[in-house]
Amino acid sequence: MVRFRFSKGLNREPDPKNVKLHIQSGSSSRALNTILPLVASGQPYEVHQKTRTFTSRYSKSGQYDTAIDVLFQSARELLKVSQHCPAGDQDLHHYIGELLYKDGAFDAAEPHFLASGKRDSARSLANMMIEWSAAGGALGNFALRGTLPYLQNGNIVGARTFILQFIAQPVLNFCQLAVLTCQRANGEKNKVIRESWVRLCGTYQSKGGVLATREVRTTLQEIATLYFAIPPPRTQPDNPLGAMISSMLGDSLTHPSLTIGSRILQVLEPWTGPTVRFPLLPEL
């Protein structure tokens, strides 16, 4: 039986939202009253089993909030005594991780993605780590936080999925391919590489993001001129890729410099240093 508490002197019906929360709290309390004493008495295996049983029961009956509360409270208490997260259902761990990730609770979502071990969890963890790194910190440290725990748990598939997703960010791929393309440039003489540059820029800018911003587009156009002798458009185009193609096909100017009005634009000589090589890029 659920009891309602009212403020003194008030005579009103209870808020349905509060009723729902009270019922959920009571349901999770019943499970936690069984589970948490086992933590205090040093019985982690029994805690795992009880937690798995209760969370599975609640999730199957659609009581997801209660299942999350039971799993979270049990995991927190186990972590206090240096035990792993409860070995609950993989899908439930992933579900909780996604909820916490969307709420911006990255530190709370991390152990759930790791405990799930599913490929989808590894991909979500990689995306989350990329976002997390934007707030500060070395990118490599975040790569280690996902890779090493999966390996430690014997989950090679999870580790591989994580790191491939981590490095398969469009901007990182573009940067590697941009370097490889520019080092093969030879002004207007190498038509194949010129076309490769135009396709590279067009492909990645069509995905949106930072590569499609005005500042980056302007920089890429300058690089197109510097390495591939592709003159810049005279006005800011609505279609940067189309303008670059038109400039390339209509270019009658010669290497080593381009004359646009009163401006002389320098074109670099072909690169003669060692070839820069990168690890095999993952498929997008």
C-alpha positions in Angstrom: 0.0 0.0 0.0 1.4 3.4 -1.0 1.0 6.2 1.5 0.8 9.8 0.5 2.2 12.7 2.5 0.5 16.1 2.3 1.7 19.5 3.6 0.1 20.5 6.8 -3.3 22.2 6.3 -3.6 21.2 2.7 -6.3 19.0 1.3 -5.5 18.1 -2.3 -5.0 15.1 -4.5 -1.4 13.9 -4.9 0.6 14.8 -7.9 0.6 11.8 -10.3 4.3 12.3 -11.0 5.1 12.1 -7.3 3.0 8.9 -7.0 5.0 7.3 -9.8 8.3 8.2 -8.2 7.2 6.9 -4.9 6.1 3.6 -6.3 9.3 3.2 -8.2 11.3 4.0 -5.0 9.4 1.5 -3.0 9.9 -1.2 -5.6 13.6 -0.6 -5.9 13.9 -0.4 -2.1 12.4 -3.9 -1.8 15.1 -5.3 -4.0 17.9 -3.2 -2.5 16.9 -4.3 1.0 17.7 -7.8 -0.1 20.9 -7.0 -2.1 22.8 -4.4 -0.2 23.2 -6.3 3.1 25.0 -8.9 1.0 27.6 -6.3 0.0 28.2 -5.4 3.6 28.6 -9.1 4.5 31.2 -9.6 1.8 29.2 -11.8 -0.6 29.8 -10.3 -4.0 28.8 -13.4 -6.0 25.4 -13.4 -4.3 25.1 -9.7 -5.0 25.7 -10.3 -8.6 23.1 -13.1 -8.8 20.5 -11.2 -6.9 21.0 -8.0 -8.9 20.8 -10.0 -12.2 17.6 -11.6 -11.1 15.9 -8.4 -9.9 17.0 -6.3 -12.9 16.0 -9.0 -15.4 12.6 -9.3 -13.7 11.9 -5.5 -13.7 13.1 -5.0 -17.3 11.0 -7.8 -18.6 7.9 -6.3 -16.9 8.7 -2.9 -18.4 9.8 -1.3 -15.1 13.0 0.1 -16.6 13.5 2.9 -14.1 13.3 0.5 -11.2 15.7 -1.9 -12.9 18.1 1.0 -13.6 17.9 2.2 -9.9 18.6 -1.3 -8.6 21.5 -1.8 -11.0 23.0 1.6 -10.3 22.7 1.4 -6.5 24.2 -2.2 -6.4 27.0 -1.2 -8.7 27.9 1.8 -6.7 28.0 -0.2 -3.5 30.1 -2.9 -5.1 32.5 -0.3 -6.5 33.0 1.1 -2.9 34.4 -2.3 -2.0 36.5 -2.6 -5.2 34.2 -5.2 -6.9 33.1 -5.1 -10.6 29.8 -3.9 -11.8 27.0 -6.5 -11.4 27.0 -8.9 -14.3 23.5 -7.9 -15.4 22.0 -8.2 -18.8 24.2 -6.8 -21.6 21.3 -5.0 -23.2 20.3 -3.5 -20.0 23.9 -2.2 -19.4 23.9 -0.7 -22.9 20.5 0.8 -22.3 21.6 2.5 -19.1 24.8 3.6 -20.7 23.0 5.3 -23.6 20.6 7.1 -21.2 23.5 8.4 -19.1 25.5 9.3 -22.3 22.6 11.3 -23.6 22.3 13.1 -20.3 25.9 14.1 -20.4 26.9 11.9 -17.5 29.9 10.5 -19.2 31.7 9.2 -16.1 28.6 7.3 -15.1 27.9 5.9 -18.6 31.5 4.6 -19.0 31.3 1.5 -16.7 28.0 0.5 -18.2 29.3 0.5 -21.8 32.4 -1.5 -20.6 30.2 -4.0 -18.6 27.9 -4.5 -21.6 30.8 -5.4 -23.9 28.6 -5.4 -27.0 29.8 -3.9 -30.3 27.1 -1.2 -30.1 28.3 -0.3 -26.6 31.9 -0.1 -27.8 30.9 2.2 -30.7 28.9 4.4 -28.3 31.8 4.5 -25.8 34.2 5.6 -28.6 31.8 8.4 -29.7 31.4 9.5 -26.1 35.1 9.5 -25.5 35.6 11.8 -28.5 33.0 14.2 -27.1 34.5 14.0 -23.6 38.0 14.8 -24.9 36.7 18.1 -26.3 36.3 19.3 -22.7 40.1 18.9 -22.2 42.6 16.2 -21.9 44.9 14.2 -24.2 43.0 12.3 -26.9 45.3 9.3 -26.4 44.3 9.0 -22.8 40.7 8.6 -23.8 41.6 6.0 -26.3 43.3 4.0 -23.6 40.3 4.3 -21.3 38.3 2.4 -23.8 40.8 0.0 -25.2 42.6 -1.4 -22.1 39.5 -2.2 -20.0 38.0 -4.3 -22.9 41.3 -6.2 -23.3 41.5 -6.6 -19.5 38.1 -8.2 -19.6 39.1 -10.5 -22.4 36.9 -8.7 -24.9 39.1 -8.4 -27.9 36.1 -7.7 -30.2 35.0 -4.9 -28.0 38.6 -3.4 -27.9 38.9 -3.6 -31.7 35.4 -2.2 -32.3 36.2 0.7 -29.9 39.5 1.7 -31.4 38.3 1.5 -35.0 35.3 3.7 -34.2 37.5 6.0 -32.2 39.9 6.7 -35.1 37.2 6.5 -37.8 36.1 10.1 -37.1 35.6 11.9 -40.5 37.9 14.8 -39.6 40.8 12.4 -38.6 40.4 10.4 -41.8 40.2 13.5 -43.9 43.4 14.9 -42.3 45.3 11.7 -43.1 44.0 11.5 -46.7 44.8 15.3 -47.2 48.4 14.7 -46.3 48.7 11.7 -48.5 47.1 13.6 -51.4 49.2 16.8 -51.0 52.5 14.9 -50.9 51.7 13.5 -54.4 50.7 16.9 -55.9 52.5 18.4 -58.9 50.6 21.5 -59.6 48.4 21.3 -62.7 50.5 18.5 -64.2 49.1 15.6 -62.3 45.5 15.6 -63.3 44.6 12.5 -61.4 45.8 13.8 -58.1 44.0 17.2 -58.7 40.8 15.3 -59.3 41.5 13.2 -56.2 41.8 16.4 -54.1 38.5 17.8 -55.4 36.7 14.5 -54.7 38.2 14.3 -51.2 37.1 17.7 -50.3 33.6 17.2 -51.8 33.1 13.9 -50.1 33.9 15.0 -46.6 32.4 18.5 -46.8 29.1 16.9 -47.9 29.0 15.2 -44.5 28.7 18.6 -42.8 30.5 19.4 -39.6 33.6 21.5 -39.2 34.9 20.7 -42.7 31.9 22.4 -44.2 32.4 25.7 -42.3 33.3 28.8 -44.2 36.7 29.1 -42.5 37.8 25.6 -43.4 36.4 25.8 -46.9 38.5 28.9 -47.5 41.6 27.2 -46.1 41.1 24.1 -48.3 40.7 26.4 -51.4 44.0 28.0 -50.5 45.6 24.5 -50.2 44.0 23.6 -53.6 45.8 26.6 -55.2 49.1 26.0 -53.3 49.5 22.3 -54.2 47.3 21.7 -57.2 47.3 25.1 -59.1 43.5 25.3 -58.8 42.6 29.0 -58.8 40.1 30.3 -56.2 36.7 31.4 -57.2 36.3 35.2 -57.8 33.3 35.3 -55.5 32.2 33.2 -52.5 30.3 30.3 -54.1 27.1 28.6 -52.9 28.6 25.3 -54.2 32.3 25.1 -53.2 32.8 21.7 -54.8 31.3 22.9 -58.1 33.4 26.1 -58.0 36.6 24.1 -57.4 35.8 21.8 -60.3 35.1 24.7 -62.6 38.3 26.4 -61.6 40.3 23.2 -62.2 38.7 22.6 -65.6 38.8 26.2 -66.8 42.3 26.9 -65.5 44.7 28.1 -68.3 47.3 29.5 -65.9 50.7 28.0 -65.6 52.9 26.7 -62.8 54.8 27.9 -60.6 52.5 30.8 -59.9 48.9 32.0 -60.7 47.9 35.5 -61.4 44.4 36.4 -60.3 43.8 40.1 -60.9 46.7 41.9 -59.2 47.4 38.9 -56.9 50.1 36.4 -57.5 49.4 33.1 -55.9 52.4 30.8 -55.3 52.2 27.1 -56.2 54.5 24.7 -54.4 57.1 22.5 -56.2 56.4 18.8 -56.0 57.3 17.1 -52.7 60.6 15.3 -52.9 61.0 14.2 -49.3 60.1 10.8 -47.8 56.6 9.5 -48.3 54.4 9.9 -45.2 52.7 6.7 -44.4 49.7 6.1 -42.1 48.2 2.9 -40.7 45.4 1.3 -42.8 42.4 3.5 -42.5 39.2 1.8 -41.3 36.1 1.7 -43.5 33.6 4.4 -42.8 
